[in-house]
Amino acid sequence: MNIKELDPESSPQAAFGARLRRLREERGWSQEELGARMGYSGTHLSSVETGRKMPTLRLARRADVALGAEDAFEREWRDMRQGTLLEGFPEYVEYESRAVEIRLFQIGIVPGLLQTPEYARALANGDVRRGSITTEQAAERVAFLAERQAMLERDRPPMMLVVMDESCIRRPIGGHDVMDAQLRRLSEFAELPNTVLQVAPFDIGERRPFNLPVNLLTLPDLSMVAYAESHAQGHVDRESTAVLPLLAGYHQLQAESLSQAHSVSMIDEVRKGIP
């Protein structure tokens, strides 16, 4: 896209790019000069300025620092994400980035924080084919997931306790190579010192306490946050009357699920059985 053709009012992404270009030009910097200050190539910044590439949270924060924009770019980035994410989810992600302990239960698909990029892309592309999201929104979804995963790779990462229904590892997503890499990623995840991975097998039947995904966070002040979602919206709850029953149910779920060693064995068996 020619730089003169960019319409800042055409989309939030275009507005972000136009602001970046305007502040850069006000300082008389080339894209290469600004890129050097931010840790990006001039080509990458050109793609952001012209709306061809979605900005990331990391880029937005570095732009704020390099251009002295306080938090203007980060706020603009968050506004963009608000428009493409389920209601309530951005609030949850803010808590997630600060959590010292994360408990997850998922049905049908591998939890987002454990997904490989290829697995996440296959899921997003499936939504594109069904017409529920656009190609651009699919790319935004995958990029946002990468941002969430990166935020968890800090010096002191949170303790992560993950229980997956057996359907998560047996439902083929993206074909043989994608599933093989995803299952390998799960086994590697289980080896980390700050993780516990368990599979809730089909045969626990009605003893499984949850029929929907569950997200429970412990924050630095030891308060807890619960997040649940329907097809249409997500909801964050910090009230103990809502969180504590979910925590009790999660403990029951862990007791009924396979041990980590047996869970990894099942994952490896499924991986070997992929046709």
C-alpha positions as CSV (number, residue, x, y, z in Angstrom):
1,M,0.0,0.0,0.0
2,N,1.3,3.4,-0.9
3,I,1.9,5.5,2.2
4,K,-0.3,8.3,0.8
5,E,-3.3,5.9,0.4
6,L,-3.5,5.1,4.1
7,D,-6.7,6.5,5.6
8,P,-6.4,6.9,9.4
9,E,-10.2,6.7,9.7
10,S,-10.5,3.4,7.8
11,S,-9.7,1.2,10.8
12,P,-8.1,1.3,14.3
13,Q,-5.1,-0.5,12.8
14,A,-4.7,2.3,10.2
15,A,-5.0,5.0,12.9
16,F,-2.2,3.3,14.9
17,G,0.0,3.3,11.8
18,A,-0.8,6.9,11.0
19,R,0.1,8.1,14.5
20,L,3.3,6.1,14.4
21,R,4.3,7.7,11.1
22,R,3.3,11.2,12.1
23,L,5.3,11.2,15.4
24,R,8.3,9.7,13.6
25,E,8.2,12.3,10.8
26,E,7.8,15.1,13.4
27,R,11.2,14.1,14.8
28,G,12.8,13.8,11.4
29,W,13.6,10.1,11.8
30,S,13.6,7.5,9.1
31,Q,11.8,4.2,9.7
32,E,15.3,2.6,10.1
33,E,16.2,5.2,12.7
34,L,13.1,4.7,14.7
35,G,13.4,0.9,14.2
36,A,16.9,1.0,15.7
37,R,15.5,2.8,18.8
38,M,12.7,0.3,19.2
39,G,14.5,-2.9,18.3
40,Y,12.6,-3.5,15.0
41,S,13.6,-3.3,11.3
42,G,12.6,-0.4,9.2
43,T,10.7,-2.8,7.0
44,H,8.7,-4.1,10.0
45,L,7.8,-0.5,11.0
46,S,6.8,0.3,7.4
47,S,4.3,-2.6,7.4
48,V,2.8,-1.3,10.7
49,E,2.7,2.3,9.5
50,T,0.8,1.3,6.3
51,G,-1.6,-1.1,8.0
52,R,-0.2,-4.3,6.5
53,K,1.0,-5.7,9.8
54,M,-0.8,-5.7,13.1
55,P,1.1,-4.0,16.0
56,T,1.9,-6.1,19.0
57,L,1.8,-5.0,22.7
58,R,5.6,-5.1,22.8
59,L,5.8,-2.8,19.8
60,A,3.2,-0.4,21.2
61,R,5.1,-0.1,24.5
62,R,8.5,0.5,22.7
63,A,6.9,3.1,20.5
64,D,5.6,4.9,23.6
65,V,9.1,5.0,25.0
66,A,11.0,5.9,21.8
67,L,8.5,8.6,20.8
68,G,7.8,9.9,24.3
69,A,4.1,9.2,23.8
70,E,3.4,8.2,27.5
71,D,1.0,5.2,27.0
72,A,-0.8,6.5,23.9
73,F,0.2,3.6,21.7
74,E,-0.4,1.0,24.4
75,R,-3.9,2.4,25.0
76,E,-4.6,2.4,21.2
77,W,-3.4,-1.2,21.0
78,R,-5.7,-2.2,23.8
79,D,-8.7,-0.5,22.2
80,M,-8.0,-2.5,19.0
81,R,-8.0,-5.7,20.9
82,Q,-11.2,-4.8,22.8
83,G,-13.0,-4.8,19.4
84,T,-11.9,-8.3,18.4
85,L,-12.1,-10.2,21.7
86,L,-15.0,-11.7,23.6
87,E,-16.6,-9.3,26.1
88,G,-14.9,-9.7,29.5
89,F,-11.8,-11.4,28.1
90,P,-9.5,-8.4,28.0
91,E,-10.2,-7.8,31.7
92,Y,-9.3,-11.4,32.4
93,V,-6.0,-11.1,30.4
94,E,-5.0,-8.2,32.5
95,Y,-5.3,-10.3,35.6
96,E,-3.7,-13.3,33.9
97,S,-0.5,-11.2,33.2
98,R,-0.1,-10.6,36.9
99,A,-1.1,-14.0,38.3
100,V,1.2,-16.0,40.5
101,E,-0.8,-19.2,40.0
102,I,-3.0,-20.2,37.0
103,R,-5.5,-23.1,37.1
104,L,-7.1,-24.2,33.9
105,F,-9.6,-26.8,32.8
106,Q,-10.4,-27.2,29.1
107,I,-12.7,-29.3,27.0
108,G,-12.3,-30.1,23.3
109,I,-9.2,-28.1,22.5
110,V,-5.8,-27.5,24.1
111,P,-5.8,-24.5,26.4
112,G,-4.6,-21.4,24.6
113,L,-1.5,-20.8,26.8
114,L,-0.3,-24.3,25.7
115,Q,-1.1,-24.1,22.0
116,T,1.6,-24.1,19.4
117,P,1.3,-21.3,16.8
118,E,0.3,-23.8,14.1
119,Y,-2.4,-25.3,16.3
120,A,-3.8,-21.9,17.1
121,R,-3.7,-20.9,13.4
122,A,-5.6,-24.0,12.4
123,L,-8.3,-23.2,14.9
124,A,-8.5,-19.6,13.7
125,N,-8.6,-20.6,10.1
126,G,-11.5,-22.9,10.9
127,D,-13.4,-20.0,12.1
128,V,-12.6,-18.1,8.9
129,R,-13.9,-20.9,6.8
130,R,-17.1,-20.9,8.8
131,G,-17.4,-17.1,8.2
132,S,-17.5,-16.3,11.9
133,I,-14.3,-14.1,11.7
134,T,-12.3,-12.5,9.0
135,T,-8.8,-13.4,7.9
136,E,-7.5,-10.3,9.6
137,Q,-9.2,-11.1,12.8
138,A,-7.8,-14.6,12.7
139,A,-4.3,-13.2,12.4
140,E,-5.0,-10.8,15.3
141,R,-6.2,-13.7,17.4
142,V,-3.1,-15.7,16.8
143,A,-0.9,-12.7,17.4
144,F,-2.7,-11.9,20.7
145,L,-2.3,-15.4,21.9
146,A,1.5,-15.1,21.3
147,E,1.5,-11.9,23.4
148,R,-0.2,-13.7,26.2
149,Q,2.2,-16.6,26.1
150,A,5.2,-14.2,26.0
151,M,4.0,-12.4,29.1
152,L,4.1,-15.7,31.0
153,E,7.8,-16.2,30.2
154,R,9.0,-13.7,32.8
155,D,11.8,-14.2,35.3
156,R,9.4,-15.6,37.9
157,P,6.7,-17.4,35.8
158,P,3.4,-18.3,37.5
159,M,2.7,-21.8,38.7
160,M,0.4,-23.4,36.1
161,L,-1.9,-26.3,36.9
162,V,-3.7,-27.6,33.8
163,V,-6.3,-30.3,33.5
164,M,-7.5,-31.2,30.0
165,D,-10.4,-33.4,29.2
166,E,-9.3,-36.4,27.1
167,S,-11.0,-34.9,24.1
168,C,-8.4,-32.2,24.0
169,I,-5.7,-34.6,23.0
170,R,-7.8,-36.9,20.8
171,R,-9.6,-34.3,18.7
172,P,-7.4,-33.9,15.6
173,I,-6.7,-30.2,14.7
174,G,-4.7,-29.1,11.7
175,G,-3.6,-32.5,10.4
176,H,-0.8,-34.9,11.4
177,D,2.1,-32.6,11.7
178,V,0.3,-29.9,13.6
179,M,-1.1,-32.5,16.1
180,D,2.2,-34.2,16.5
181,A,4.0,-30.9,17.4
182,Q,1.2,-29.9,19.7
183,L,1.2,-33.2,21.6
184,R,5.0,-33.0,21.9
185,R,4.6,-29.4,23.2
186,L,2.3,-30.8,26.0
187,S,4.9,-33.4,27.0
188,E,7.5,-30.6,27.2
189,F,5.2,-28.4,29.2
190,A,4.8,-31.1,31.8
191,E,8.6,-31.2,32.3
192,L,8.8,-27.6,33.4
193,P,9.4,-27.0,37.1
194,N,6.4,-24.6,37.5
195,T,3.8,-26.8,35.8
196,V,1.4,-29.7,36.6
197,L,-0.4,-31.3,33.6
198,Q,-3.2,-33.8,34.0
199,V,-5.7,-35.4,31.7
200,A,-9.3,-36.1,32.8
201,P,-10.1,-39.4,31.1
202,F,-13.4,-40.1,29.5
203,D,-14.1,-42.9,32.0
204,I,-14.5,-40.6,35.0
205,G,-17.9,-40.0,33.6
206,E,-20.2,-38.1,35.8
207,R,-17.5,-37.6,38.4
208,R,-16.1,-34.8,36.3
209,P,-17.3,-31.7,38.2
210,F,-17.2,-29.2,35.2
211,N,-19.0,-29.3,31.9
212,L,-17.5,-26.0,30.8
213,P,-13.9,-24.6,30.7
214,V,-12.7,-23.1,34.0
215,N,-10.0,-20.4,34.5
216,L,-8.9,-19.7,38.1
217,L,-6.1,-17.1,38.9
218,T,-4.3,-16.4,42.1
219,L,-3.0,-12.8,42.2
220,P,0.1,-11.6,44.1
221,D,-2.1,-10.5,47.1
222,L,-3.4,-14.1,47.2
223,S,-6.9,-13.0,46.1
224,M,-8.5,-15.1,43.4
225,V,-10.2,-14.4,40.1
226,A,-12.5,-16.8,38.2
227,Y,-13.3,-16.5,34.5
228,A,-16.0,-18.3,32.6
229,E,-17.5,-17.8,29.2
230,S,-20.4,-18.7,27.0
231,H,-20.5,-18.6,23.2
232,A,-21.4,-14.9,23.3
233,Q,-19.5,-13.4,26.3
234,G,-17.0,-13.9,29.1
235,H,-17.4,-13.0,32.7
236,V,-14.8,-12.2,35.4
237,D,-15.7,-12.8,39.0
238,R,-13.7,-11.9,42.1
239,E,-16.4,-12.6,44.7
240,S,-15.4,-15.4,47.0
241,T,-19.0,-16.8,46.9
242,A,-18.4,-17.5,43.2
243,V,-14.7,-18.4,43.2
244,L,-14.5,-20.8,46.2
245,P,-17.0,-23.4,44.9
246,L,-15.0,-23.4,41.6
247,L,-11.8,-23.9,43.5
248,A,-13.3,-26.8,45.5
249,G,-14.6,-28.4,42.2
250,Y,-11.1,-28.0,40.7
251,H,-9.5,-29.9,43.6
252,Q,-12.1,-32.7,43.0
253,L,-11.3,-32.7,39.3
254,Q,-7.6,-33.1,40.0
255,A,-8.3,-36.0,42.4
256,E,-10.3,-37.8,39.7
257,S,-7.8,-37.1,36.9
258,L,-4.8,-39.1,35.9
259,S,-1.5,-38.3,37.6
260,Q,1.0,-36.2,35.6
261,A,3.1,-39.3,34.7
262,H,0.1,-41.2,33.5
263,S,-1.2,-38.2,31.7
264,V,2.0,-37.8,29.8
265,S,2.0,-41.5,29.0
266,M,-1.5,-41.2,27.5
267,I,-0.4,-38.2,25.4
268,D,2.6,-40.1,24.1
269,E,0.4,-43.1,23.3
270,V,-2.1,-40.9,21.4
271,R,0.9,-39.3,19.5
272,K,2.2,-42.6,18.4
273,G,-1.2,-43.6,17.2
274,I,-1.7,-40.6,14.9
275,P,-2.2,-42.1,11.4
